[in-house]
Amino acid sequence: MSTVLRPRYRRFTLLGVAAALLLAGCGSGPSQAGAAAIVGDTVIPLNLVQDRLAGYLDRQPEGGQVQGEGGAAPQAKLDKTARDILTFKIQHELTLRAAEREDVSVSEDTLSQLLEQAGGAQQLSEGTFFDADTFRNERARDQLLQVEIGRKYADKLSVTFDYFYANNTQDAIDKAKQIARDPAKMEQFVREAKQKDSQAGETNAKVSSAESPQLATTLLFGVPANTVIAFPPSPEQGNWIVAHIKERSTTAKPSADGGSQELTPDVLAGIGLRMLQPLSDELKIKVNPRYGVWDTSAMGLAPSEGEKAGFQVAVQQPKP
């Protein structure tokens, strides 16, 4: 199974060495004036994003000039940077709530020790969207909390699902919507996909986080049962899969060999970040439209609905 569904895997880590913390993206829209985003009952103000963006530009070596990748226009680069700043702030709010709910914590001594081993907050914050204090108190702490949440669930997650590879992104989304309306169509789509490639689909597939920890960082493990999703399991592949999640468990029997102890911190943090998804769905995150929309597929902000990294829809229950 894991050879067919290669994960859409992209993480960053501060552990081990000084790793550059770069971007993720996502959001969804509020109407409250002065808010960049609303996470539950917490308002993230516009001026926080604007102040952090201004501080980031001031710290650039060329007087605040930001050159876009591939020759992108400076405004497009600034827009992306602002989305990234807000993404990390939303993740921060989710991480604090999830850590409290899961009863995990990171001591000040542990945080200080790991930062010192990695070069210190000042050095690690260079080139990021954070000053040294914010890097320490938000980004570094968040990553360590996500590692601990990931460690808690690394060998306890499992999903049972049907899936097939779609012809293209729009085909995947269209078929996902059809399956949500009529789950019986899944068998037909799997059959058609397997006629082209015997490994292009399967019914009642089951995979656990212990078997495929990197896959546990993806949308596949973040949604509840009776959800249909469409997403690219690997950025290298490009093509999307459609999956109908039939069962999801967070209490699977842990592996006897204690496999979670062998996982790298960035994989554990990736699992921890994915475990924030149910909370993000519960809180119904609202994002100011100027920053885009919340995308649970990537656990970050996307510029628009059409640029989300994945798609999910609940299976429609039959009317009584």
C-alpha positions in Angstrom: 0.0 0.0 0.0 2.7 2.5 1.0 4.4 1.9 -2.4 1.3 3.1 -4.2 0.4 6.0 -2.0 3.6 8.0 -1.6 3.0 10.9 0.8 2.7 14.5 0.0 5.5 15.2 2.4 7.0 18.5 3.2 8.2 19.4 6.7 10.6 21.6 8.4 12.4 21.1 11.7 14.5 23.0 14.1 15.9 19.9 15.8 19.3 18.4 15.2 20.8 21.3 13.2 19.7 24.9 12.3 17.1 24.1 9.7 15.5 27.0 7.8 11.9 27.4 8.7 10.0 28.2 5.5 6.5 28.2 4.4 3.2 26.5 4.4 -0.1 28.2 3.5 -3.9 28.4 4.2 -7.0 30.4 5.5 -10.9 30.9 5.5 -12.8 34.3 5.8 -14.0 36.5 8.7 -16.2 39.6 8.7 -14.9 41.2 11.9 -13.2 44.5 11.2 -9.6 44.7 12.0 -9.1 40.9 12.0 -6.6 39.0 9.8 -8.1 35.8 11.0 -10.3 34.4 13.8 -9.5 31.1 15.4 -12.4 30.1 17.6 -12.7 33.0 20.0 -9.2 34.3 19.3 -8.8 37.3 16.9 -5.5 37.6 15.1 -5.4 41.4 14.3 -4.4 42.8 11.0 -1.7 45.0 12.6 0.1 41.9 13.9 0.5 40.6 10.4 1.4 44.0 9.1 4.0 44.7 11.9 5.6 41.3 11.3 5.8 41.9 7.6 7.3 45.3 8.1 9.9 43.8 10.6 10.8 41.1 8.2 11.4 43.6 5.4 13.5 45.8 7.7 15.7 42.8 8.4 16.4 42.2 4.7 19.9 43.0 3.6 18.8 45.2 0.7 16.7 47.7 2.5 13.5 45.7 2.4 13.6 44.7 -1.2 12.0 41.3 -1.7 12.8 39.6 -4.9 10.2 37.0 -6.0 11.1 33.5 -6.9 11.5 33.0 -10.6 11.2 36.7 -11.2 7.8 37.0 -9.5 6.5 40.5 -9.0 7.5 42.0 -5.6 3.8 42.5 -4.7 3.1 38.8 -5.3 6.0 37.9 -3.1 4.8 40.3 -0.4 1.3 38.7 -0.6 2.8 35.3 -0.2 5.0 36.4 2.7 2.0 37.9 4.5 0.1 34.6 4.0 3.0 32.7 5.4 3.2 34.9 8.5 -0.6 34.5 9.1 -0.3 30.7 8.5 2.3 30.3 11.2 0.2 32.5 13.6 -2.9 30.3 13.0 -0.8 27.2 13.5 0.5 28.7 16.7 -3.1 29.2 18.1 -4.1 25.7 17.1 -0.9 24.2 18.5 -1.5 25.8 21.9 -5.1 24.6 22.1 -4.2 21.1 21.0 -1.3 20.8 23.4 -3.6 21.8 26.3 -6.3 19.3 25.1 -3.7 16.5 24.7 -1.9 17.4 27.9 1.5 17.7 26.4 4.0 20.4 27.2 7.6 21.5 26.6 9.6 22.9 29.5 11.5 26.2 29.4 14.7 24.4 30.1 14.1 21.9 27.2 13.3 24.8 24.8 16.4 26.8 25.9 18.7 23.8 25.7 17.5 22.7 22.2 17.7 26.2 20.9 21.2 26.6 22.2 22.3 23.3 20.7 20.9 24.5 17.3 22.7 27.8 17.4 20.4 30.1 19.3 17.2 31.9 18.6 18.9 34.8 17.0 20.8 32.7 14.5 17.9 30.4 13.8 15.5 33.4 13.2 17.7 34.9 10.5 16.0 34.8 7.1 12.6 33.8 8.7 9.5 35.9 9.4 10.3 36.1 13.1 12.5 38.1 15.3 14.5 36.1 17.9 11.9 36.4 20.7 9.0 35.4 18.5 11.0 32.6 17.0 11.7 31.2 20.5 8.2 31.7 22.0 6.1 30.8 19.0 7.8 28.9 16.2 10.3 26.9 18.1 7.9 26.1 20.9 5.2 25.2 18.4 7.5 22.7 16.6 8.4 21.0 19.9 4.8 20.7 20.9 3.9 19.3 17.5 6.7 16.8 17.9 5.2 15.7 21.3 1.7 15.5 19.9 3.0 13.5 16.9 4.9 11.2 19.3 1.7 10.5 21.2 -0.1 9.4 18.0 2.7 8.1 15.8 1.8 4.5 16.2 -1.9 4.8 17.2 -3.5 6.1 13.9 -5.2 3.9 11.3 -7.6 4.5 8.4 -9.6 2.2 6.2 -10.6 3.6 2.8 -11.3 3.1 -0.8 -9.2 5.0 -3.3 -8.3 5.5 -7.0 -6.1 7.7 -9.0 -7.9 10.4 -11.0 -7.1 11.6 -14.5 -6.4 15.2 -13.4 -7.2 17.6 -10.6 -10.7 18.6 -11.8 -11.6 15.0 -12.5 -10.6 14.1 -8.9 -12.7 16.9 -7.5 -15.7 16.1 -9.7 -15.7 12.4 -8.8 -15.2 13.2 -5.1 -18.4 15.2 -5.2 -20.2 12.4 -7.0 -19.1 9.9 -4.4 -20.2 12.1 -1.5 -23.6 12.2 -3.0 -23.6 8.4 -3.8 -20.9 6.3 -2.2 -21.8 3.3 -4.3 -20.1 5.1 -7.3 -16.7 4.5 -5.6 -16.6 0.8 -6.7 -17.2 1.8 -10.3 -14.5 4.4 -10.3 -12.0 2.0 -8.7 -12.8 -0.6 -11.3 -12.3 1.9 -14.1 -9.0 3.0 -12.7 -7.7 -0.5 -12.3 -8.5 -1.3 -15.9 -5.8 1.2 -16.8 -3.4 0.2 -14.0 -3.9 -2.6 -11.6 -2.3 -0.5 -8.8 -4.4 2.6 -9.5 -7.1 1.8 -7.0 -8.3 -0.4 -4.2 -11.3 -1.0 -1.9 -11.1 -1.5 1.8 -7.4 -0.5 2.0 -6.1 -0.2 5.5 -2.9 1.6 6.5 -1.6 2.7 9.9 0.7 5.4 11.0 3.1 2.8 12.3 3.4 1.3 8.8 3.6 4.6 6.9 4.4 7.5 9.2 5.0 9.9 6.4 1.6 9.2 5.0 0.2 10.0 8.4 1.3 13.6 7.8 -1.2 13.9 4.9 -4.9 14.7 4.5 -5.7 11.0 4.5 -5.2 10.8 8.2 -6.7 14.1 9.2 -10.4 13.7 8.2 -13.2 11.8 10.0 -14.9 8.7 8.7 -17.5 9.2 6.0 -15.4 11.9 4.3 -14.4 11.9 0.7 -11.1 13.6 -0.1 -9.0 14.4 -3.2 -5.4 15.4 -3.0 -1.9 14.7 -4.5 -0.2 12.2 -2.1 3.2 13.3 -3.4 4.3 16.6 -5.0 6.6 14.5 -7.3 3.7 12.6 -8.7 1.4 15.5 -9.4 -1.7 13.3 -10.1 -4.4 13.3 -7.4 -6.1 10.4 -5.7 -9.7 10.3 -4.5 -10.3 8.4 -1.3 -13.5 7.6 0.7 -12.5 7.3 4.4 -14.6 4.5 5.9 -13.0 4.2 9.3 -10.5 6.4 11.2 -9.0 5.4 14.6 -6.7 7.2 17.0 -6.5 4.2 19.3 -4.9 1.6 17.1 -2.7 -0.9 19.1 0.8 0.6 19.3 3.6 -1.4 17.6 5.5 -3.7 20.0 8.9 -2.3 18.8 8.1 1.3 19.9 8.6 2.6 16.3 7.7 6.1 17.2 11.0 6.5 19.1 12.9 5.9 15.9 11.1 8.6 13.8 12.9 11.8 13.0 11.6 15.0 14.7 10.4 16.5 11.5 8.2 13.4 10.8 6.8 13.5 14.3 6.1 17.3 13.9 4.4 16.5 10.6 2.1 14.0 12.3 1.5 16.5 15.1 0.6 19.2 12.7 -1.9 16.9 10.9 -3.4 16.0 14.3 -4.4 19.7 14.5 -6.7 19.3 11.5 -9.8 18.1 13.5 -9.4 21.1 15.8 -9.1 23.5 12.9 -12.3 22.0 11.4 -14.0 22.3 14.8 -13.1 25.9 15.3 -14.1 26.9 11.7 -11.2 29.3 11.1 -12.2 32.5 9.4 -9.6 34.4 7.3 -9.7 38.0 6.0 -10.2 37.6 2.2 -7.1 39.7 1.5 -5.0 36.8 2.8 -6.8 34.0 1.0 -8.6 31.0 2.5 -7.9 28.3 5.1 -6.8 25.0 3.5 -6.9 22.1 5.9 -5.2 20.0 3.2 -2.0 21.9 3.7 -2.9 23.2 7.2 -2.1 26.7 5.9 -3.4 29.5 3.8 -4.1 29.3 0.1 -4.5 32.3 -2.1 -8.0 31.2 -3.2 -10.5 28.3 -3.2 -9.2 27.2 -6.6 -5.6 27.0 -5.3 -6.1 24.7 -2.3 -3.8 21.7 -2.0 -6.7 19.3 -1.7 -10.5 18.9 -1.4 -12.7 17.3 1.2 -16.5 16.8 1.5 -18.6 14.9 3.9 -20.7 12.0 2.6 -24.3 13.0 2.4 -26.5 11.1 4.7 -29.7 9.6 3.1 -32.8 11.6 4.0 -35.2 9.7 6.3 
